């Protein structure tokens, strides 16, 4: 496979490996990382593959350094990524904030394991979902994708790079141990059938360039180190010149813009799939590996004559608020199965505002949620009085 | 502020390297960082490198603000993380020269782990460390360089910690260029920074600099010039001395000079060699693969 960035063909590989191949197909040419179960296979494959395509792999001294290095590499003009799991994800939080504040495109794949702390290193969890949204300090919006299969690890990693380049921010792939470690068929299309988006470059002269002057979609074109634009990049609150500006007015302008470029472009970011939802009285809303449990449960419930439907969240952040709000008018109950003790279910509760019931099917980690438990929850929900 | 006569506002020789619209800077009067900044700009000018090929990366703290005043691609990152950020930047664009400007606390307390590993890898970076023996930005707290017994706001009875010898540490970790001057050795400092910029590999320049506002004031040396003199008068030049003997001992000598200058491959050199198959597998000698296989089979 020497020299080929896109391994067109049909493969049998695990989710971590598919993530690596998706990254290379999207143009990733720098990886800085640190070993951690169950994400290590992403780094291992990257260490072999990147030199074959002219890229650089470096194993850094920790996850803080890994996150800093991929930000630096991105400003050096290379698409860059890292992969990690819970403890490493915690260490990355401050520099994820630096990436958000400086609007630096890059991708972080978190193959979630059960926590808190060291937890169950080899076993599945989905307990980092709220950390993904709020883990770094200060106001911001984030994009987080939730693959449910090795094929989606490949596809969503490409999309993660495209979104990061389009909207200039660190994009999270919130995978989990089961998706990372399961082996399945992965179809890699020909390179010319893969959409690859690159960051917009400045079209004005260095004298006219304002590094943080937004374009029409709220995103500023980005110069790289060496392009001759002599930009200043800081994690301090800054103005359009990129200069530190210690005023409440500058804080309002900067944060409203980095939040606004996500909130005002939801139609280009949100992604969810539905199944049997049209006449459903109960909607199971799920993401990642739990969406596969949910799919099995919805099909089983339908066989038993229960009117259940599925919403599979391919993008968990930003959350599809408008869609869930409308759904809460239609159904009697929304059920969220997730491998934590209740995180994304809070979003359903917030948006339902009491219009329909909201139920959590939870497991704190170590195993996936059995479809049987979700079917029981569907049956229970339909028995409850409105 | 007093208004200077128009004649006094003639251009400074480094104006083309300064973001003059950001002046006045935040540094206190008597601070040594401005001297080091001047030497850095002079060295960049002398280096003849195309401006777009030089980047300055800093972390947080008074010295970290250098990146905000220099008219180059410049990056003001998180506290302690300038080196790993610079590592990514340099590896992504190896034809560029990446300079890290950092204070003692930023570089060797919170950032200490990154420092030792970048030195070990001989990452092609130039590190300028302004050592003012305390955390100035936050008002004068204990740093890993604070002398034993010195007073800071978090060691009001005196520092119980032993300080690091940064140059010895850098050399022990594998830095291929190591030097130290005080902020009053201006010409030698400028020449050293110029050498460090041209050096391939991890080059480390420590500059002992006065912080009269936060450090000197609490240690009975209030005047900026007095503090400059205090360091300069104790300094003794010992080039190529064993780095472990390049001590900072205020009762005797503050050893300055160039301690290490080695030509050895950088991280990227090694990376390219192993990827081309030019590096012999480890261990090179002492193992008979076929014999080992037989033992296993037996």
Interface residues (C-beta under 8 A of the other chain):
Chain A: X29 X30 X32 X51 X56 X58 X60 X61 X62 X64 X65 X66 X68 X69 X70 X71 X72 X73 X74 X75 X76 X77 X78 X80 X94 X95 X98 X224 X225 X226 X227 X228 X229 X230 X231 X232 X233 X234 X235 X236 X243 X244
Chain B: X19 X22 X51 X52 X53 X55 X57 X67 X68 X71 X72 X73 X74 X75 X76 X77 X78 X81 X83 X84 X85 X86 X87 X88 X89 X90 X91 X92 X93 X95 X96 X113 X114 X117 X267 X268 X271 X275
